[in-house]
């Protein structure tokens, strides 16, 4: 086993809940509602999508909680897949976490932090002809523009390095930072919502609609799928806490509790802030907005409102990125300690007891992803790949009940087998319709690349690496 210094169990229930909330509430809720409004054109449908996505996410969290209580090791979902499906699927999951899912999430969340920082200072960018002069073409996928919006990308990379340094110095330090930022972001959002409800909004906004001809896709069904993808992006990250299971006190009980309580808090907060957006902004204004939270705040608080919400977004995204960076590195650490990744990545720091090598490898790959594309390319790409594994993870509950019938289960999924089955069916159709929507969007010229296929391409690059690691690095753990 590569590990020379074990990680410490220092995180309690409150911090566990904070990590769940902090990992989920990030950039999506401040940016995606505007795009979603343009996709569906109806306030009722928009709120319904947030409710549907929230319920489905909760079903996934409840299902995942049973497995988290049964298997409480650092590496979380990677270890789950190893027990469920064996080494190959587990490796592909860990590889996808590294190449697209979590690193893409870190990149996209901090990208929004950098975008909102421009409310306070201008970030330079190259002339358009220079930005478009360097293009990387990927056959059957599309084009990426590394020099596009270089000022925002540069700040994003800088913040990635800063937060990686923070987590290098100890899980308790990183966990404390997550608790602080999670609390701060929820309080700021609730303050904003309360302020909006005492402003001169309009209840009539809840019944306003856009004509179908003005929808982004020009098609309500494709719009619904695209909007649902946006909502799932905002809810994504709920299972990050499982990666830290080995560093949580009494993980068999605290991880399931943290998942359930944290996910429930997120659903309530998301519904409240979307109701606030709609109360202050008609659907046509929401659909045209680029920074919907800032536009809503300006209407309520005047010029001060823009600064307030920009600060809120920056606090929120900073905290989310910190939690994601902290949790995700534990997956590569666990892979290495099972001989399925570079040996040095499985070593913890002699002084700080953190997976520092894994953290820095993650940081440098994230920096490369930042250069490949914008926020929406990264989020659409990672959500598609994430849901393939969410579906497999939920089906794994049935597998483990057969494989490990007598294993300790401090929590059994509520509504079994219906809750897992509903989640699996929903995930399957979501994956199919997302791929269809992406292909149609590319053919029509709306998308520069087929995001879901790009994500699949990155996932499949793990196949040759699996055989390389299995042959040259695999350590027998008996």
MOKA-V300522 format. One line per field, one symbol per residue. psi: psi as a letter, one per 30 degrees, with the letter a starting at -180 (. if undefined). burial: I if it has 9 or more other ideal C-beta (glycine too) atoms within 8 Angstrom, else O. Layout:
psi = ???
burial = ???
//
This chain:
psi = kfkfklkkjgkaeeeeeeeeeefejcfeffeeeeeeefefgkeeeeeeeeeeeeeeeeeeeeefeeeeeejilkfceeeeeeeefaeeeeeeeeeeeefedeeeeeeeefeeeeeffffflkklllkeeeegfjkjkjkfeakliffkhfeeeeeeeeeeeeeeeefegkeeeeeeeeeeeeeeeeeeeeeeeeeefgahakffffgklkkeffkefgkeeeeeeeeeeeeeeeflffgefffgefgkkheeeeeeeeeeeeeeeeeeeeeeeeeeeeefkleeeeffkeieeeeeeeeegafeeeeeeeeeeeeeeeeeeeeeeeeeffeeeeeefggglkeffgklkeefhlieeeeeeeeeeeeeeeffaleeeeeeeeeeeefeeeeeeeffeeeffeeifglkifkkkkgkgeeeeeeeeeeeeeeeeeeeeeeeeeefgekfljeeeeeeeeefffeeeeeeeeeffkkkj.
burial = OIIOOOIOIOIOIOIIIIIIIIIIIIIIIIIIIIIIIIIIIIIOIIIOIIIIIIIIIIIIIIIIIIIIIIIIIIIIIIIIIIIIIOIOIIIIIIIIIIIIIIIIIIIIIIIIIIIIIIOOOOIOIOOOOOIIOOOIOIOOIIIIIOIIOIIIIIIIIOIIIOIIOIIIOIIIIIIIIIIIIIIIIIOIIIOIIOIIIOIOIOOOIIOIOIOIOOIIIOOIOIIIIIIIIIIIIIIIIIIIIIIIIIIIIOIIIIIIIIIIIIIIIIIOIIIIIIIIIIIIIOIIIIIOIOIIIIIIIIIIIOOOIIIIIIOIIIIIIIIIIIIIIIIIIIIIIIIIIIIIIOIOIIIIIOOOIIIIIIIIIIIOIIIOIIOIIOIOIIIIIIIIIIIIIIIIIIIIIIIIOOOOOOOOOOIOIOOIOOIIOIIIOIIIOIIOIIIIIIIIIIOOOOIOIIIIIIIIIIIOIIOOIIOIIIOOIIOOOO
//
